[in-house]
Amino acid sequence: MDPKALSEYFKKCFLAVDGLWFMMLEKTHSFEKALEVDGMVWEILPKIQARKIKELFKMDGDKTEHLVKAIEFKLAAEDFVGELQWEDPRIEITIRKCPWLALLRKSKREHLAEKISDAICTIEYRVFAEEFVDGLDFEIISRRCCGDQVCTFVLKTSQVVPIHK
């Protein structure tokens, strides 16, 4: 089987199931309830993603370079377009194209994007990063769903790493 076709199939299914369960919960309960449950899901899913990436790339230990490689992989695998800049102790993620925002626009639900981002982006990247490096601070600088040109997220380590001489 063609690996690219298989990847596209699973990517499409992942996006569909994420949107469908949210809309069904929204329909039977409320948008607020769906967003609350979605937040609980995103407290766990990034951990699963990070652990699988560690396994795939045979990453041992908690290292910032592993986090950088994992973020690059995650963004590419999920069809984000952007770049990552790393200069210790700061990692800056700039997103120019977000597949989630594109889906919300396509389904004419863009008006919900800022609320969803408030609940999800703040959780997802922090939880993902914590699987690689303890003591990271996470800050959102800008978001496309709020009218900015790009999403900019910053991770900073607050750890003091001893230098052995």
C-alpha atoms as one frame of an Amber mdcrd trajectory, in Angstrom:
protein
   0.000   0.000   0.000   1.182   3.517  -0.817   2.381   5.144   2.460   1.356
   8.637   1.282  -2.198   7.467   0.484  -2.394   5.707   3.834  -1.171   8.827
   5.626  -3.729  11.015   3.847  -6.508   8.554   4.658  -5.734   8.545   8.388
  -5.237  12.314   8.445  -8.666  12.817   6.879 -10.252  10.358   9.336  -8.571
  12.078  12.304  -9.852  15.495  11.250 -13.325  14.127  10.537 -13.728  12.289
  13.835 -12.443  15.292  15.791 -15.000  17.563  14.170 -17.866  15.066  14.195
 -17.773  14.136  17.858 -17.527  17.843  18.742 -20.558  18.742  16.613 -22.588
  15.806  17.949 -21.880  16.810  21.549 -22.689  20.398  20.633 -25.988  19.237
  19.120 -27.023  17.089  22.110 -25.699  19.429  24.826 -24.162  22.813  23.951
 -21.146  24.423  22.338 -19.765  25.188  25.807 -20.073  21.536  26.889 -18.436
  20.325  23.663 -15.579  22.780  24.198 -15.185  21.671  27.824 -14.923  18.001
  26.797 -12.614  18.914  23.896 -10.318  20.602  26.414 -10.221  17.383  28.452
  -9.322  15.413  25.314  -6.498  17.841  24.490  -5.088  17.428  28.014  -4.384
  13.803  27.016  -3.960  13.559  23.219  -0.724  15.615  23.023   0.841  13.248
  25.564  -0.012  10.290  23.319   1.346  12.132  20.270   4.577  13.096  22.030
   5.187   9.587  23.324   4.625   8.078  19.870   7.026  10.593  18.300   9.632
   9.734  20.961   9.193   6.067  20.091   9.332   6.626  16.312  12.523   8.677
  16.533  14.053   6.660  19.403  14.370   9.728  21.615  15.782   8.976  25.058
  15.704  11.441  27.918  14.216  14.878  28.134  16.095  17.165  25.804  15.149
  20.456  24.204  16.520  19.274  20.847  14.076  16.353  20.964  11.224  18.786
  21.623  12.255  20.924  18.650  12.416  17.900  16.329   9.074  16.620  17.668
   7.313  19.958  17.137   8.667  20.150  13.584   7.425  16.616  12.909   4.003
  17.242  14.503   3.393  20.457  12.571   4.432  18.888   9.253   2.410  15.709
   9.874  -0.690  17.767  10.675  -0.332  20.043   7.604   0.599  23.237   9.418
   2.737  25.688   7.448   5.226  27.753   9.390   8.613  27.677  10.976  10.309
  27.139  14.270  13.194  29.161  15.677  15.218  27.848  18.586  17.735  29.844
  20.531  18.099  28.568  24.086  16.165  29.071  26.254  13.454  30.108  23.749
  11.544  28.197  21.078   9.324  30.314  18.867   6.698  28.624  16.696   5.252
  30.684  13.858   2.245  29.264  12.031   1.232  30.751   8.685  -1.401  28.160
   7.763  -3.511  26.275  10.297  -5.543  23.299   9.049  -8.035  23.700  11.916
  -8.763  27.322  11.012  -9.104  26.305   7.350 -11.685  23.661   8.334 -13.632
  26.141  10.453 -13.704  28.574   7.533 -14.775  25.837   5.121 -17.630  24.808
   7.428 -18.621  28.463   7.984 -17.798  28.232  11.707 -14.877  30.668  11.731
 -16.730  32.814  14.279 -16.002  30.052  16.836 -12.268  29.908  16.111 -11.110
  32.303  18.819 -13.072  30.496  21.559 -11.754  27.138  20.363  -8.192  28.460
  20.265  -8.566  29.893  23.782  -9.479  26.427  25.020  -7.276  24.204  22.848
  -4.069  25.919  21.659  -3.214  26.998  25.194  -3.476  23.374  26.330  -2.158
  21.427  23.332   1.312  22.936  22.935   1.996  23.183  26.675   1.016  19.540
  27.298   2.992  18.337  24.262   6.125  20.242  25.320   5.947  18.998  28.918
   6.482  15.449  27.641   9.972  16.521  26.537  11.142  19.233  28.926   9.954
  20.035  32.440   9.495  23.598  33.584   8.583  25.241  30.293   6.629  28.467
  30.183   4.167  28.764  27.292   2.973  32.062  25.863   0.730  32.921  22.933
   1.942  36.078  21.193  -0.465  36.176  18.237  -3.232  34.086  16.675  -4.640
  34.009  13.167  -8.134  33.337  14.531  -7.924  36.728  16.307  -7.075  38.561
  13.089  -3.288  38.365  13.300  -1.248  37.428  10.217   0.355  34.456  11.973
   0.063  32.412  15.134   3.122  32.857  17.307   3.702  30.621  20.300   6.740
  30.819  22.569   8.112  28.103  24.826  10.809  29.123  27.302  12.678  26.938
  29.684  12.876  28.146  33.225  15.243  25.346  34.209  18.760  26.072  35.303
  21.028  23.497  33.715  24.355  23.056  35.513  27.498  23.166  33.413  30.054
  20.544  34.417  33.679  21.556  34.105
